[in-house]
Structures are given as structure tokens and as C-alpha cells.
């Protein structure tokens, strides 16, 4: 938003800065201009040339752009650093982050810095989404998008993932996925492959595809995101860049400080995306599991589990922990698998992980010859999947239990289970099809 045409307030600004520094008009003018010329500029009777503006700015100790616009590049860098601080604080101190974002909105508005205002509003939108306030998030995103209307495509893309999450929360995850995919493809096609923007878009796509149960697409997007998430300790990198920027600012090296602040902001994207990147590890782990790479799946799921626990995502951590337990079982490590499953089953919470945990516990019991325990837990899993309407999981668990009943010389019970269970799978499918055909959707 640089402004190069001097406004009518330029003369008053020069006079104010000169007076604040105790300079006479002659001192400001010399050696290239006269006191009379300075007087004419300050009174608005003359419009200074570009060379004159550069001369006055140098004598007054400010940047030419600050002299012309009244906007301080150094202040913009300070606000950028405050924005980075808010981004990182949002993970552990949402209230403090919200106050910081509002401060940046007010100060950046005064500086007429649309991008900074938009980024702060996107931060507020993200916080609102974490609190379940979709309406407030949508309002903040709308304002951010308007502010970024004239920004380059890779900057406008910053609003897309937040907009997509608003759409997904509103019940339209497929459209949200299309919006993010089209934005990503547009950046690549138009020559704006900004790494930070692509990281955010790919991570968002991985989450959206997972929500749609498109595990292959989720794994592919997750792989692309994790390839770009190159920092092992992004929070430390952010802290280092912030220190460098502050030191450069103190030394009056504003341009170099701006570069360091931007590097801090880029690193902060990985901090902000912590939960989504954990979900990327989970999605890639599922993809590796499907491809038969159980060891690779375990590595990704273990990373996701630790990260989700570290960020307080209890429900996601338990769900991931059960998937990790399956990998441990497959690799012949039943103790680790059992510990994770018991943690989920004994949590006392009613979550989507319970049916899957019961299924894994049933398999662990079967592995040790505990038929009664295996049957009890597998039937619990069937009931859980039936109640939650998870057709695919219900079908596979019914088939699994029927197979065990057959092995235990109970073929009639196996046939009854298949008849009732697969009939329920069919009824669930019919209800789903009817819902999609409903004119209300």
C-alpha cells in the first residue's frame, strides 16, 4: 500500500517533525534548498519534488515513505512482530492472543496497512473457530477477504483455508475442499508457489479429505504438506528471528528488520498449523497402513499422537492412539497396543474412538485365546458402529466377528450375525442415500 503522491498534509508533517527536532527552516533546507522554499512547502504553497522529499527525510531522520504517508516502516515491523506473537500465543493462551490481534487491528488500521489488519482478523477468526463460534469467524473472514482483494494471489490464499473451515463447519465440506484445491492449483498455475501458502493449503486439504473419508487424497495432501514443514522446532526458530528483528530495529536498520520479521512469520505458520500438521502425520500414517507399510504408519501415528497430546487435543489424541494401537499389534507389540486401548476405553468419555478401541481390544483378546473377551469387545464394537452409523466399519467388524464365531465352531451364530449385521449396513446405506436426495439439502 505504498503511496508516492504527496498529500496536502505533507507540509504540516514536515513542520511538525522539524519543530520536534528543534531545527530551523534554514537548517532543514541546507545545503541544497533555501529557507524560503521550506516555508513554501510547509505552508502548502509548494509541492516538493522527489529529490526534495528524500533530502528532507534524510535531514529529519525518517524514511521518505514515512514522510509522505505518515506511516512508519519501523512501526509496521513492530506490528508484524506483535502479530507473530499473537499467532504463537493462540496455541496456549487464546485470550491473550485475541487481545493482541485486536491491538494489531487498531494500530494497523491507523497505519493503513490492509494486509496486517487482514492477517490479524484471520487470527481472530481462527480463535473463534476453536471456540465453536462459526458466525464470528465468518464475519472476520469476510472483512479479511475484502482487505486482501487487491493483494497478490499467495497473500489472498491465506484467507482461503479459514474460509474453508467455516464452510466445513457449516455443513459443506465438499465445497470447502473444492475451494482449497482450486486455490492451490491456481497458485501453481499462475506462478505463485509460495511455500507458506502451499503448506497451509495442503494441510487444510489433508484435514478436509480425512473428514470426507477420502484417505488416499488425504494422504497425498498430507505428504505434500509435511514436505514443506521443514522446521523441527518452529517455535525456537520464531524466537530467534524475533530477537534478530528487534535488534535490527533498535539499530535503525528497518529494512533488514522487516526481512527478519517476515522470516519469523513464515516460521510461525508451522506453530499455528501444529494440530493440522499432526493430522497430516495421521493421514499419511493411514495411507502407509493401507499400502502395507506398517512400520511407516506406526512412525507417523506416533508423531501425531504425541503432538496432539502436547496441544491438548484430547479427543483427536485418543482416536489416533487407537489407530497407533492397531499398528503396535500388527508389529507384534501387544503391551504397547493394550496400554493405548485401555487408556481409550477407561477414559470415561463417549467418543468416536470407543468402537474402534473395542474392536482392537477384541483382537488382542483373540490373540491370547480369550474367546469370551474377544467376543464381548467385538460385539461392543458392532454396537458402537451401528449406533454411530459408520457403515464401512460396521461391515468389516461384523465380518471379523462372524469369522471368529466360525472358527469357534459356532456357524449358526455366525450366519445370524451376518444376516442381521449386513442387513443393518444396507439400511444405513438407504438412509444415507435418502438424506442426499432430500430437497432440504
Order of alpha helices (4+ residues) and beta strands (2+ residues): alpha-alpha-alpha-alpha-alpha-alpha-alpha-alpha-alpha-alpha-alpha-alpha-alpha-alpha-alpha-alpha-alpha-alpha-alpha-alpha-alpha-alpha-alpha-alpha
